[in-house]
């Protein structure tokens, strides 16, 4: 069972459907409106915790997709994922953190879940989140 997707934190919508592409807004590792993980990778959190935060965020992304589409069966391809990782100075393992989301999407969707990706470091993210994901999804 998927969680209820969180409400937007500011002036935007959770997703926009343009033709057969669903663009998901930035998603944080929230549960019941609160961050499950906080802080920066490399100082407050280890790579393994970041990996789990990314996996949780991917689960929330699925909930948002389902909320927008009515069913995950509408998903034909995870096209692209961008992962922003709040990083302490010198932290360079952003790809290993974002793997938590990538590995989860492939485990759920198989080949449909394989995607292009960007994983980059950020000085700060909203609410002191360690991670923010955005996705582009092809749909029926």
URGIKA-V840070 format. One line per field, one symbol per residue. psi: psi as a letter, one per 40 degrees, with the letter a starting at -180 (. if undefined). Layout:
psi->???
This chain:
psi->hiihiiiieagiidihhhbehhhhihhigihfeihdiiaiheddiiddddddddddddddddddddddedieeehehhdihhhhhhhihehefdddddddddddddddebddehiiihhiiidiiiefieihiiihhhi.
